[in-house]
Amino acid sequence: MQGWVRTSRVLALAEHDSNHALFVFMSSRMPPLLFSDLAIERVLPIDADFRCEIDTDSKHQDGVDVYVNISSHKLKLLFEMVPGIKTSNFVGEIFRAIEVFTKRRGPPPEFQWLHKYAVGAGSLSNSGSGSSWSGMDNPSRGLMEPGIDGVTGQDESLTDALLESPEISVPRQSIAKGATPIAARESVIKYQMAMKEQHYTYTQVLRVFVGTWNVNGQPPTVGLSEWLAQDPEPPDIYAIGFQELDLSKEAFLFNDTPREEEWQEAVLNGLHKKARYHKVALVRLVGMMLLVFVQEQHAAYVRAVATETVGTGIMGKMGNKGGVGVRFDLHSTSLCFVNSHLAAHVEEYERRNQDYHDICSRMSFTRFLPPKGIKDHDQVYWLGDLNYRITELDPWLVKDYIDKGNYLPLLEYDQLHQQHGLKNVFAGYQEGNVTFRPTYKYDPGSDNWDSSEKNRAPAWCDRVLWKGDGITQITYRSHPELRISDHKPVSSLFDSQIRVIDAVKYRRIHEEVMKKLDKLENEFLPQVMVDNTEVIFDTIHYLESQIRDLIIANTGQVPVTFEFIKKLDDSSYCKDWLNIEPYSGFIMPGEKCDIKLEVFVDKKSAFKLNSGEDKLYDILVLHLEGGKDIFITVTGTYERSCFGSSIEALVFISVPVREIPVGRLMELVRVHSVV
């Protein structure tokens, strides 16, 4: 089956105007000597959907190969590389290219420079975003591919019909010639299970509550149930973010504040009463705090929890501004929540853009290898006081539109809408329709707009955005009844599709994969026939050679590499009096190899044979690489004589040596050797 074997590929990383792409080449010979030997199989632009991970979970056959998982949109590749400086440098360059893309500003690149490589590399399909591809690929190619220096790739770019087909062809002729080895067993199993994931998983829809509130340094003097538990049914997941938790110098300088415990307690008291919740994580940086909870029934399926903080405030590093994040896996879906507080002041929208990009590039969950960024998750929810304002309109006009409930004209001047539309920030993210009053700025304790001398224009500073498949926003609202701050809290409810493994189906499909793999391995297991496994020699005399022929025939479908190997605790694969020529070799299917076994007793071996310390008997182990061992016995009779015996023992013998019992000769040798 495709996906069970390894075929040669060559990888190359290309750069054009600081944009990168990974090229996968087929080659007519390995290693390629001319450029004409190469043909492009696919090109993967390194964009927002490109991911690269080193597989550290699997323990593969040799224990030394480097396994690199690469995915782009729905395409999955597994590359197996021989460790070394070349591999380390190449993978490092891929990570560097990803970092370059992450740190870029402005609209995402369209990779127009790659279109000319589409000829001969399959169709070039657009992801639908207008700027990213799913890659150029040829679905008829094999799935696991070793290239130069042992690079192998494994992909999931087959058509749907091919994916669902129970029988996929095997390149038998290529395997039989030794050009396409069957891939490492664990790699095949892992890949095949990933390829069939849709058959043993189902989608469970969970309700996700995402809330954000800039509390302006105030203590929690009000209950939070009107914000957190307003809906009839309890959410499955809570992600609750705060900004300006504490505005004191101590909180800024020492990142220590009693407000953390106070607001956490208020949140716990405000969660929905119809469910019991388990805290997944709490992360705080100065005044930014993010708490994530799941219902207790889901807690057992939460894995790989990690938190991270990024400061973008004073000097671009301090924690008065920035972001905090929590990521985890729930069943088979990875989720990431980011709470941010971006730069203030109406005119500083470019600084806010910069803060966003800094958070994206610097938030790195380092417990993974390589570290995971925000984009490396199935679903991302971004919340916080993003601080984007309404510009170019007088405050009185803004308030007039608000009083009339006419928000659309105002949203045209909303900086986030403008910058998002230009793809300067939050490219690939979505925000629901804003149908609630601006959440800033109010006189604390009231619903009145800012009455200070600054007379700030109202603005939708507090926002919730999301990115990923399987997310449906249910509500997007503010909660004006909570008045202790100059901001109003915001919340959004989502229906999130979480992939859940059906244990019964998983075991069944795993068994099917194992059976198919066993069948394939048995079919292409090295098989030989030895014409004689009991080699018997005639009577052997001192310094007289005898030869027997042994024939090893390859009766299987794959090439065979054989070798006579030494047994446990033995220093050689055969005894001193035996010689095997050749002791190792390579046999193509349908061919044979003639082996010569020669017995020759010299002075050294004759002494052991005369004394009974050794005898003409040996068991040879014929080892087939990737196959089973065959045991061959060699026997014969040695005609004992005076040759090889010590003169000290012989002077006490009055009859031929062959007539002396073995035990008596050994005793004479031992006694007179001592004397």
C-alpha positions in Angstrom: 0.0 0.0 0.0 1.2 3.5 -0.6 2.1 4.9 2.8 3.8 1.7 3.7 7.0 2.1 1.8 10.0 4.5 1.4 11.1 6.1 -1.8 13.9 8.6 -2.4 13.2 12.4 -2.3 15.4 15.5 -2.2 14.4 18.5 -0.1 15.4 22.1 -0.8 14.6 25.4 1.0 14.2 28.4 -1.3 14.1 32.1 -0.4 12.7 35.0 -2.5 12.4 38.5 -1.0 12.4 37.1 2.6 9.7 34.6 1.7 10.5 30.9 1.9 9.2 27.7 0.4 10.0 24.0 0.8 10.6 22.1 -2.4 10.2 18.4 -2.6 12.0 16.8 -5.6 11.9 13.3 -7.1 15.2 12.1 -8.6 16.0 9.6 -11.3 19.0 8.5 -9.4 20.5 8.9 -5.9 22.4 11.0 -5.3 21.4 13.2 -8.2 24.4 14.3 -10.4 22.7 16.7 -12.8 19.9 19.2 -12.4 18.0 17.2 -15.1 17.9 14.3 -12.7 15.4 16.2 -10.5 11.7 16.8 -11.0 9.5 18.9 -8.7 6.9 16.9 -6.9 5.4 19.6 -4.6 6.1 23.0 -3.2 5.0 24.1 0.2 5.0 27.8 0.9 6.1 28.7 4.5 3.0 30.6 5.5 0.6 30.8 8.4 -0.6 27.3 7.8 2.9 25.7 7.6 4.0 23.7 10.6 7.1 21.8 11.4 7.6 19.6 14.5 10.3 17.1 15.5 8.7 13.8 16.6 10.1 13.1 20.1 7.4 10.6 21.1 8.1 7.6 18.9 10.9 5.1 19.6 11.8 4.0 16.2 13.7 0.9 15.1 17.2 2.2 15.1 16.6 4.8 17.8 18.8 7.4 16.0 16.9 8.7 13.0 15.3 12.1 13.2 11.6 12.2 12.4 10.2 15.6 11.3 6.5 16.2 10.8 5.5 18.9 8.3 2.0 19.9 7.6 0.5 22.6 5.4 -3.3 23.0 5.3 -4.6 19.4 4.9 -1.3 18.0 3.7 0.8 15.9 6.1 4.4 14.8 5.6 6.7 12.7 7.7 10.4 13.0 6.9 13.0 10.6 8.3 16.5 12.0 8.3 19.9 10.5 9.3 21.2 12.6 12.2 24.2 14.8 11.5 25.3 18.4 10.9 23.6 18.6 7.5 20.2 17.5 9.0 20.6 19.8 12.0 21.4 22.8 9.8 18.6 22.1 7.3 15.9 21.7 10.0 17.3 24.7 11.7 16.9 26.7 8.5 13.3 25.6 8.3 12.6 26.9 11.8 14.4 30.1 11.0 12.2 30.6 7.9 9.1 30.0 10.1 10.3 32.6 12.5 10.9 35.1 9.6 7.3 34.7 8.5 6.0 35.0 12.0 7.8 38.3 12.5 6.8 39.9 9.2 4.5 42.9 9.2 1.7 43.9 6.8 -0.5 41.7 4.6 0.6 38.0 4.2 2.5 37.3 1.1 0.8 35.8 -2.0 3.8 33.7 -3.1 3.3 34.7 -6.8 7.0 33.7 -7.4 6.1 30.1 -6.9 3.4 29.9 -9.6 6.0 29.2 -12.4 7.0 26.0 -10.6 3.4 24.6 -10.9 4.2 23.0 -14.3 5.0 19.4 -13.6 4.3 19.6 -10.0 0.5 19.1 -10.0 -2.2 21.8 -9.6 -1.7 24.9 -7.5 -4.7 25.2 -5.2 -5.6 28.3 -3.2 -6.6 27.9 0.4 -9.4 30.3 0.1 -7.7 33.1 2.1 -6.5 34.7 -1.0 -2.9 34.5 0.1 -2.0 31.0 1.1 -1.8 27.7 -0.7 -2.4 24.1 0.2 0.8 23.4 -1.8 1.6 21.9 -5.2 1.3 18.2 -5.2 0.9 15.1 -7.2 -1.5 12.7 -5.5 -0.2 9.7 -7.4 3.2 9.8 -5.6 4.2 7.4 -2.8 3.7 8.5 0.8 6.9 7.6 2.5 10.0 8.8 0.8 13.7 8.6 1.9 15.9 11.0 0.1 19.6 12.0 0.2 21.3 11.1 3.4 18.3 9.0 4.4 15.6 11.6 4.2 12.2 10.1 3.9 8.8 11.7 3.5 5.3 10.5 4.2 2.2 12.4 3.0 -1.6 12.4 3.0 -2.2 14.2 -0.3 -4.2 11.4 -1.9 -7.6 12.0 -3.3 -10.6 11.2 -1.1 -11.4 8.1 -3.1 -7.9 6.8 -2.7 -7.9 7.6 1.0 -11.1 5.6 1.5 -10.0 2.7 -0.7 -9.4 -0.4 1.4 -6.7 -1.7 -1.0 -4.0 0.6 -2.3 -1.4 -0.7 -4.6 2.1 -1.6 -3.5 5.1 -1.0 -5.8 6.1 -4.7 -5.7 8.6 -4.6 -8.5 10.4 -1.7 -6.9 10.4 -3.4 -3.5 11.7 -6.6 -5.1 14.6 -4.8 -6.6 15.4 -3.2 -3.3 14.8 0.3 -4.5 11.8 0.9 -2.2 12.2 -0.5 1.3 9.3 -1.0 3.5 9.2 1.8 6.1 10.0 1.5 9.8 7.1 -0.3 11.5 6.3 2.3 14.1 6.4 5.1 11.5 4.0 3.2 9.2 1.5 2.5 12.1 1.6 6.1 13.3 1.1 7.5 9.8 -1.6 5.1 8.8 -3.6 5.9 12.0 -3.2 9.6 11.3 -4.4 9.1 7.8 -7.5 7.2 9.0 -8.2 9.6 11.9 -11.6 10.6 10.4 -12.7 7.0 10.6 -12.1 6.6 14.4 -12.9 10.1 15.6 -16.2 12.0 15.9 -17.0 15.6 16.5 -18.3 16.7 19.9 -19.6 20.2 20.1 -18.6 22.0 23.3 -19.7 25.5 24.4 -16.8 27.9 25.0 -17.2 31.1 27.0 -14.6 33.8 26.3 -14.8 36.9 28.4 -12.6 40.0 28.8 -12.7 43.0 31.2 -10.4 45.8 32.0 -11.1 46.4 35.7 -9.1 49.7 36.0 -7.3 48.5 39.1 -10.6 48.1 41.1 -11.2 45.3 43.6 -14.1 42.8 42.9 -16.8 44.6 44.9 -19.6 43.2 42.7 -20.7 39.7 41.8 -19.7 38.3 38.4 -22.5 36.0 37.7 -24.3 38.6 35.4 -21.2 38.4 33.2 -20.1 34.7 33.6 -23.4 32.9 34.1 -25.9 34.9 32.2 -26.9 32.0 29.9 -29.4 29.2 30.8 -26.9 26.4 30.1 -23.4 26.2 31.5 -20.4 26.4 29.1 -18.0 23.5 28.8 -15.0 25.8 28.8 -14.3 29.2 30.3 -11.5 31.5 29.2 -11.7 34.7 31.4 -9.2 37.5 30.9 -8.6 40.7 32.9 -6.5 43.8 32.2 -5.3 46.5 34.7 -5.9 44.1 37.6 -3.6 46.2 39.7 -2.3 49.7 38.8 0.1 50.0 41.8 3.9 50.4 41.5 4.4 47.2 43.4 2.5 45.2 40.9 4.5 46.7 38.1 7.9 46.4 39.7 7.5 43.0 41.5 4.6 41.4 39.5 3.0 40.7 42.9 -0.5 41.7 43.8 -3.3 40.6 46.2 -5.7 41.3 43.4 -4.9 38.0 41.7 -6.4 36.0 44.6 -9.3 38.4 45.0 -10.4 38.3 41.4 -9.8 34.5 41.1 -12.1 34.0 44.1 -14.7 36.3 42.5 -14.5 34.3 39.3 -14.9 31.0 41.1 -18.0 32.4 42.8 -19.4 33.7 39.5 -19.1 30.5 37.4 -22.3 28.8 36.3 -23.9 26.9 39.2 -25.3 24.1 37.0 -21.8 22.6 36.5 -18.7 21.8 38.4 -15.4 23.2 37.0 -11.7 22.2 37.1 -9.1 25.0 36.7 -6.8 24.2 33.8 -4.4 27.1 34.3 -3.9 30.6 35.6 -1.3 32.9 34.1 -0.6 36.6 35.0 1.8 39.3 34.0 1.4 42.5 36.1 -2.2 43.5 35.4 -3.1 40.9 32.7 -4.5 37.7 34.0 -6.1 34.7 32.2 -8.0 31.9 33.8 -9.1 28.8 32.0 -11.6 26.3 33.4 -13.3 23.1 32.0 -16.2 21.2 33.3 -15.0 18.3 35.5 -16.3 15.8 33.1 -13.8 17.0 30.5 -10.8 17.4 32.8 -9.5 13.8 32.2 -9.1 14.6 28.5 -7.0 17.8 29.0 -3.3 17.2 28.2 -0.1 19.2 27.5 -1.1 22.4 29.4 1.3 25.2 29.0 1.3 29.0 29.8 3.4 31.9 28.5 3.7 35.6 28.9 5.0 38.4 26.7 5.7 42.0 27.8 5.5 44.7 25.2 5.2 47.8 27.5 8.0 50.2 28.5 11.1 49.6 26.4 9.1 46.9 24.5 9.6 44.4 27.3 7.8 45.5 30.5 4.6 43.8 31.5 2.3 46.8 31.7 1.3 45.9 28.2 1.6 42.6 26.3 -0.1 39.3 26.4 -0.5 36.1 28.4 -1.5 32.7 26.9 -2.7 29.3 27.8 -2.7 26.3 25.5 -3.8 22.7 26.0 -5.0 19.7 24.1 -8.6 18.6 24.6 -9.1 15.1 23.2 -7.5 15.4 19.8 -7.9 19.1 19.3 -5.4 21.8 20.4 -6.6 25.1 21.8 -4.9 28.3 22.5 -6.3 31.3 24.4 -4.5 34.7 24.4 -5.4 37.7 26.6 -3.7 40.9 25.6 -3.5 44.6 26.5 -2.2 46.6 23.7 -0.7 50.1 23.6 -3.0 53.0 24.6 -3.9 56.4 23.0 -5.9 57.2 19.9 -3.1 57.9 17.6 -1.0 54.8 18.5 -2.7 52.3 16.3 0.6 51.4 14.6 2.1 50.7 18.1 -0.9 48.4 18.8 -0.2 46.6 15.5 3.5 46.2 16.6 2.4 44.8 20.0 0.2 42.3 18.3 3.0 41.1 16.1 5.4 41.0 19.0 3.1 38.8 21.0 2.7 36.5 18.0 6.4 36.1 17.4 7.5 36.0 21.0 4.8 33.8 22.6 6.5 30.4 22.5 5.4 27.4 24.5 8.8 25.9 25.2 7.8 22.6 26.6 7.5 21.3 23.1 10.3 20.6 20.5 10.3 22.8 18.6 8.4 25.3 20.7 4.8 25.9 19.7 3.7 29.3 18.7 0.1 30.7 18.8 -0.5 29.7 15.2 0.4 26.1 15.8 -3.0 25.2 17.2 -6.3 24.0 15.8 -8.3 26.7 17.4 -7.1 30.1 18.7 -9.2 32.6 20.8 -7.8 36.1 21.2 -9.4 38.4 23.8 -8.5 41.5 25.6 -8.3 45.3 25.7 -6.9 45.8 22.2 -7.3 49.6 22.7 -8.2 50.3 19.0 -10.2 53.5 18.9 -12.7 55.4 16.6 -10.8 58.1 14.7 -11.6 61.1 12.5 -14.9 61.6 14.1 -15.8 64.2 16.7 -16.8 62.7 20.0 -20.3 64.4 19.9 -21.0 62.8 16.5 -19.9 59.4 17.8 -22.2 59.7 20.8 -25.1 60.8 18.6 -24.7 57.7 16.4 -24.5 55.5 19.5 -27.7 57.0 21.0 -29.5 56.2 17.7 -28.1 52.6 17.8 -26.5 53.2 14.4 -23.1 51.5 14.8 -22.2 50.7 11.2 -21.0 54.2 10.3 -18.8 54.2 13.4 -17.4 50.7 12.7 -16.1 52.1 9.4 -13.8 54.4 11.5 -12.9 51.7 14.0 -9.2 51.2 13.8 -9.4 47.5 14.3 -11.8 47.1 11.4 -9.5 49.2 9.3 -6.3 47.5 10.2 -7.9 44.0 10.0 -9.3 44.8 6.6 -5.8 45.8 5.4 -4.5 42.5 6.9 -2.0 44.5 9.0 -3.2 42.6 12.1 -5.1 39.5 13.0 -4.8 38.1 9.5 -6.9 34.9 9.3 -8.9 35.8 12.4 -12.6 36.5 12.5 -14.7 38.8 14.7 -18.4 38.6 15.0 -20.8 41.5 14.2 -20.5 44.2 16.8 -24.0 45.0 17.9 -23.4 46.4 21.4 -22.4 49.9 22.6 -18.8 50.8 22.8 -17.2 49.5 26.0 -14.9 52.5 26.8 -14.7 55.1 28.2 -17.3 55.5 31.1 -17.2 57.4 34.3 -16.7 54.6 36.9 -19.8 53.6 38.7 -22.1 54.8 36.0 -23.2 54.4 32.4 -22.2 57.9 31.5 -19.5 58.6 28.9 -16.2 60.1 30.0 -16.8 63.5 31.5 -13.2 64.4 32.2 -11.4 67.2 30.4 -10.0 64.8 27.9 -13.6 64.0 26.8 -12.5 60.8 25.0 -14.6 59.5 22.2 -16.3 56.2 23.0 -14.6 53.1 21.5 -14.8 49.3 21.2 -11.5 48.7 23.0 -12.5 45.3 24.4 -12.8 42.6 21.7 -12.8 38.8 21.1 -11.5 37.2 17.9 -11.0 33.7 16.8 -9.2 31.5 14.3 -9.5 27.9 13.3 -12.0 25.4 11.8 -15.1 24.1 13.5 -15.8 27.4 15.5 -19.3 29.0 15.4 -19.9 32.2 17.3 -23.3 32.1 19.2 -23.3 35.5 20.9 -21.1 38.6 21.1 -22.1 41.1 23.7 -21.2 43.5 26.5 -22.4 43.6 30.0 -23.1 47.3 30.9 -24.7 46.4 34.3 -21.2 46.0 35.7 -20.1 49.5 36.4 -17.1 49.5 38.7 -14.6 50.2 35.9 -14.3 52.7 33.1 -14.6 49.6 30.8 -17.6 47.3 30.3 -16.9 43.6 30.3 -17.4 41.7 27.0 -18.2 38.1 26.4 -18.7 35.7 23.5 -20.1 32.2 23.3 -18.9 29.7 20.8 -19.8 26.2 19.7 -16.4 24.5 19.2 -16.1 21.2 17.3 -13.7 19.0 19.3 -12.3 15.8 17.7 -12.9 12.9 20.1 -11.4 9.4 19.7 -13.9 6.5 19.6 -11.9 3.9 21.6 -13.7 0.9 20.0 -13.2 2.2 16.4 -9.6 3.1 17.2 -8.8 -0.4 18.3 -10.5 -1.9 15.4 -8.8 0.3 12.8 -5.5 -0.2 14.7 -5.9 -4.0 14.4 -6.7 -3.6 10.7 -3.5 -1.6 10.2 -1.5 -4.1 12.1 -2.9 -7.0 10.1 -2.2 -5.3 6.8 1.3 -4.4 7.9 1.9 -8.0 9.1 0.7 -9.3 5.7 2.9 -6.9 3.8 5.9 -7.6 5.9 5.4 -11.3 5.6 5.0 -11.0 1.9 8.2 -9.1 1.5 10.1 -10.7 4.3 13.5 -12.0 3.3 13.2 -15.7 2.5 15.9 -18.1 1.6 16.2 -21.9 1.2 19.4 -23.6 2.3 20.0 -27.0 0.6 21.4 -28.6 3.7 21.1 -27.5 7.4 23.1 -30.6 8.7 26.5 -30.7 7.1 28.4 -33.9 7.9 32.1 -34.3 7.1 34.0 -37.6 6.7 36.7 -38.6 9.1 39.1 -35.7 9.4 42.9 -36.2 9.6 45.5 -33.8 10.8 46.5 -31.1 8.2 44.1 -32.6 5.7 41.4 -30.3 4.3 37.8 -31.3 3.6 35.3 -29.1 1.8 31.5 -29.2 1.6 29.3 -26.9 -0.5 26.2 -25.1 0.8 23.7 -23.4 -1.5 21.6 -20.4 -0.2 18.8 -19.6 -2.7 16.7 -16.4 -2.5 13.1 -17.7 -2.7 11.4 -14.4 -1.6 10.4 -11.2 -3.4 13.0 -8.9 -1.9 16.8 -8.8 -2.0 18.5 -10.6 0.9 21.6 -9.6 2.8 23.0 -12.5 4.8 25.8 -13.0 7.2 27.0 -15.7 9.5 27.0 -14.2 13.0 28.6 -15.2 16.2 26.5 -16.8 19.0 26.1 -15.3 22.4 29.4 -15.2 24.4 31.4 -16.5 21.3 34.3 -14.6 19.9 33.8 -15.8 16.3 31.0 -16.9 14.1 32.6 -20.4 13.7 35.3 -22.5 15.4 39.0 -22.3 14.7 39.0 -25.5 12.5 36.2 -24.2 10.3 36.4 -21.6 7.5 33.3 -20.2 5.7 33.7 -18.4 2.3 32.0 -16.1 1.8 30.6 -15.5 5.3 28.3 -12.6 4.1 26.7 -11.6 0.9 23.8 -10.1 -1.1 21.3 -12.2 -3.1 18.7 -10.9 -5.5 15.3 -12.6 -5.8 15.6 -15.8 -7.8 19.4 -16.0 -7.5 21.6 -18.1 -5.3 25.0 -18.0 -3.5 27.4 -20.9 -3.2 29.1 -21.2 0.2 32.2 -23.3 0.8 32.7 -24.8 4.3 36.2 -26.0 4.8 37.5 -28.1 7.8 41.2 -27.9 8.5 42.8 -29.2 11.7 46.1 -27.5 12.5 48.4 -27.8 15.6 46.4 -25.4 17.7 43.0 -27.0 17.0 44.4 -30.6 17.1 45.5 -30.2 20.7 42.0 -29.4 21.8 40.5 -32.2 19.7 43.0 -34.8 21.0 42.5 -33.8 24.6 38.7 -33.8 24.3 38.5 -30.1 25.1 36.8 -29.6 21.7 35.1 -31.8 19.1 34.2 -31.5 15.5 30.8 -30.0 16.1 29.5 -26.5 15.6 26.2 -24.6 15.1 26.3 -21.8 12.6 23.8 -18.9 12.7 22.9 -17.6 9.3 21.3 -14.2 9.8 19.1 -12.5 7.2 18.9 -8.8 7.6 15.3 -7.9 8.3 14.4 -11.6 8.5 14.7 -14.7 10.7 17.9 -16.6 11.6 18.6 -20.1 10.2 20.7 -22.6 12.2 23.1 -25.0 10.4 24.9 -27.8 12.2 28.4 -28.9 11.2 29.6 -32.3 12.4 32.5 -34.7 11.7 34.9 -37.2 13.3 38.5 -36.4 14.0 41.1 -39.1 13.8 43.1 -38.4 16.9 46.9 -38.7 16.6 50.1 -37.7 18.3 50.2 -34.5 16.3 49.2 -31.6 18.4 49.9 -33.4 21.8 52.7 -32.4 24.1 55.8 -34.5 24.2 55.6 -34.6 28.0 52.3 -36.6 27.8 53.4 -38.7 24.8 56.4 -40.3 26.5 54.0 -41.9 29.0 51.9 -43.5 26.3 52.8 -46.9 24.9 49.8 -47.4 22.6 48.4 -45.3 19.7 46.8 -42.0 20.9 43.4 -43.0 19.4 43.3 -46.0 21.8 43.8 -43.8 24.9 40.5 -42.8 26.6 39.9 -39.0 26.2 39.8 -38.5 30.0 43.2 -40.3 30.5 44.9 -38.1 27.8 43.6 -35.0 29.4 44.8 -36.1 32.8 48.3 -36.9 31.5 48.4 -33.5 29.8 47.3 -31.7 33.0 49.7 -33.6 35.4 52.8 -33.4 33.3 52.2 -29.8 32.3 52.3 -29.0 36.0 55.4 -30.9 36.6 
